[in-house]
């Protein structure tokens, strides 16, 4: 079988340190920032009409659901009933409070949740169009907490709001790609991928001052070499307190694959620190979207 490789840059690799117990972090697809205080869940999804958002762009005048699968960290009473509350706040891009609900779970505040009803915890809200006339972007903050204990979970969701008639990025099929501990990769739009390999690269000679997070996504199916190049790429870097670090240097990449069967290998070099900066305490997020925004690869790495 003949293979044609489109190579933009080649570099050596160093293994990165893995972090398996993160009390703060970033969720892929939506970019939600989380701060654990004893409460956590197997997964956290943002939904509309049963479909999952794979971006942070929300519609107005629609019911939005944040769903936690198998939440933990609550103190049950003797009947195994759990008492949870969720404070909701919507802020403008400038930080002004636009909307607040002291408890999205008010209907269950007194009676609580029976064990059989607590396998999934659903928090629902909506944003009225009239409220956002002067704001196209905002921040949703949710503080989920235990009414019978001290545990809590804080979520910060930076959002933008869709224009009337705009297609919303939701799907009923999200896949998780196998990746090392301390990292997560999620894809949508019918894509498949074999593995994600994560390393730190300090050997790139064209930009010798930088250390790079190297993300190698192999055996991608559902797109093509041309599809990868036509797509849109973006990356973010955060410090250990989830403050965003502005990086002016460019993303580097290597794209290769077999033209006969459209299997693509995709390697990204994300600049995240100077070589002289501390080696640990960073979160790197990379996102690729197809030209029509229907296919997404979103990777988050703790370094």
N, C-alpha and C positions, 0 to 999 in steps of 0.2 A: 504494500500500500504506500502510495506517495503522499507525503505530507508537506504542506507549505506553511512556513512559520513567519508571522509578521512580528518582528522583534524591535522594540523601541529602546530597551536597555537591559543589560544583563549584569547581575551582581552576585556576590557571595552572601552567605547567610550565617547568622549567629543565633543560637537558641535564646528565646526570651523567657523571663521568669513568669510563671503562671500564678494567678491568684484565684483561689477557689471559694473564698468566703468574703464576699463583698457586702458591706452594710450600705453602701451607696453605689449608684451606677446609672447606666443609660440603657433603656430598652430599644432594640432595633425596630425598624419600620416607623414607629411613631416619634421616637426621640424623647420619650417620657423619662424624666429624671426621678429616681426613687431614693428615699432615705428610710432605711429600715430602723424600727425601734421595737423589735420583738415580733412584729406581724409581717408575714410574707405569704406567698402563694406559689403554686406550681407554674402558673402563667397569668399574665395580665394582658387582656385584650380590650381594644376600643372597637365597638360595634355599632352598626346601624341596620335595622331590619334583619338581624341575624348574620349579616356579613361583616367581616373584619376589615378595619381600616389598615392600609399599608402606607399611609403617610400621615402628616399632621394637619392636613387641610380638611376642615370640617364644613358641612353645610349649615346654613342658618334655618331656623324654624323647623328643625327636625329633632326627634328624640334620639339622643346619643347615650350609649350604655358603656360603662367601664366594668368589665367582668373579671373577677378573680376566681380562678379554678383552685379548689382545695385550699382555701385560706387557713392559715395556722397562726397561733400566738394568742388566741382568745381564751379567757377563763370561763369554762362552763359551770353552771350551777349543779346542784345535786340531781337535777333531772336532765342533765347534759344539754341544757339550753344555753345558747350563746347570745350575748347582748353587744351589738356592734352599732357604731354611729359613724357618720361620714360628713364632715364639714366641707362645703363647696364654696370656692371663691373664683370669680372671674375678674381679671385685671386687664387694663388697657396696656398697650405697648409701653407707655410711659410709667406704668405701675399704679395707676389710679384704680380704685375698687369700683367695678361696674355692677356687679351682682354677687349676692351672697346668700347661701342657704345653710342654716346652722346644722341641718341633719337631713341628708338625702334619704336616710333610712328611718324616717320619723314613724312610719306606720308600724315598724317593729320595735320601736324604742322601749315600749312597756312589756310586750309579750315575748320579745326576743326571737331567736331562730332555733327551731328544733334541729337536732343533729342531722336528720334526713333532708332538711331544707338548706343545709349549710355547706353542701358540696361545691356550690357555685354561689358567690356573692355578687349581686348585680346592683350597680349604682347608676341611676338614670338622671339626665338633665337635658336641657335644651337652651339655645341662645336665640333670643328674638332679634329679628332683622333691625328693628327700630333702635335697639340698644347699641348696635355696632355701626351706625351710619358714619361715624367719624373714626372708626377703628377697623382696619383690615387685618390686624394682627393682635394677639393677646396672649395671656397666660392663664391657664386653668390650674388651680391648686386644690387638691383634695387631701384632707387629713382623716384617714380611717383610724378609729381608735376603739379600744375595749372599754365599755361602760362599767365593767366589773373589775378592771385591772388598769395597769399603767402602760401597757403596750400600745404602739401606734405604728402607722406607716404613712409617710408623706409622699405624695406624687406631685410633680410639677410638669405640666404639659404645655410646652410652647405651641401655639396654634395660629393658623391663618384661616381666613374664612372664604369659602368659595363664592364665586359670582353666580347669580341666577342662571340656571341652565347648564352650568359647568358640570362635566362628568366627574364623579367622585371616585377616588381610588379605594374601592372596597372589593373584597373577594371572599369566597367561602373556602378557599384552598391556600393555606400557608404551610410551607414546609421548613423544617429545621435541618440544616446540613451539618454533618459530623464535623466537629472542630475541637481543638485542644481545650483543656480546662482553663477557665478564665476568659473564654471567648464564646461568642454565639453568632451564628450566621443564619439568617432567615431569607427565604426566597418566595416569590409568588409569580403568577402569570403563566403557570404551566412549565416553569423551569425545573430542571433537575440538576444536581451536582453531586460529585462523588465525595470529596473531602475539602476541608479548608486547613491549610498548614500555616502556622503563624510563627514568625521569627523576628528578631531585631537585626537590622543590617546597618553596619557602620563602615562599609567598605566602598561606597559609591564615590568615585574619584571626581566626577563632574560637580558634585556638591559636597566637598570634603568636610564641611563644618557640621553637617547634620547627621543625626541618627534617624533611621527609618523603621517604621513598623511594616514588615513585609507580609502581605497576605496573598497566599497562593490558593486559588480556587480552581480545582481540577475537574475535568470531565463534565463540563456544563453542557446540558442539552436543552433544546427549546429556543435557542437563538442561533446566531451565526457569527463568523468573524466580523462581517460587515455590521451586523446588528449591535455588537459590542462597541465598535468604533462610532456608530451613529448615536449611541446612547449618551446620557448625561451623567457625569461623575461629580461627586462632592464628598468632602471629608471635614470632620470636626475633631478637635483635640481639647481635652479637659484636664485640669489638674485633679489632685486627690480630693478636693472639696467641690468638684463639679463646676468650677469656674472655667469658662471657655478661654482657651489660649489662642490668640490670633496668630496664624502661621502664614507668612507671606510667600514661602517657597512653594514650588509647584509639585503636584502629584506626578510620580513616574510610573510607567506601566510596561508590561510585556504581554502581548496577546498572541497566542499560537493555537493551532488546531488542524484538524484534518478536513480539507474541503469536501471530501467525498461524503462524510456523514455528519458534518456540522457539529462535531464535538469540540468544544473550546476550552482551552486552559488560559487562565487569567491571573496574572500576578501584578499586585499593586505595591508601590513603595510610597508609604505615607510619611512625610516629614513630621515628626512630633516633638523633637527637642534638639538643641545643640549638643554636640558630643560632650561638652564640658559641663552640661546641666546634670542634675541628679538622674540616675538611671531608671528609677522606679517612681510610681505614683502618678501614672497617666492613664487616661481612657481615650482610646482612638476609635472613632466611628467612620466607616466608609459606606457610601451608598451609590449604587448604579441604577439608573432607570432607563428603560428602552425609550426610543424616540416618541412612541405613542403613549408612554407612561403606564402601560399595562403590565410590564415585567419589571421586577425589582430584585436586586441583591443588596442586602443590608447586613453589615458585619460590625460588631462591637468587640473591642479587645481591651482587657485590663493588663497594664504593663507595670 
